[in-house]
Amino acid sequence: MCLGGLLLEGENNEFWVTLGCLSDHNALRQHAFIRGLQLDVSLAVAWAYLGKVMLYRCDFKFSDSIC
């Protein structure tokens, strides 16, 4: 459902965040959250999930450079 929504409406930031939440692959999760943030920088949910992904990857250097 999420991929079909992205095919029809690729500019919908909520679909990108949903894809990031449902994915099991860290690279896809990171990409989806970043793409959602590119479309709307003020998405608190996307920032929180992206921080969670960075924390699990222990990528503190990247997470510090965002702030």
Beta strands, then each sheet from edge to edge (+ up, - down):
end
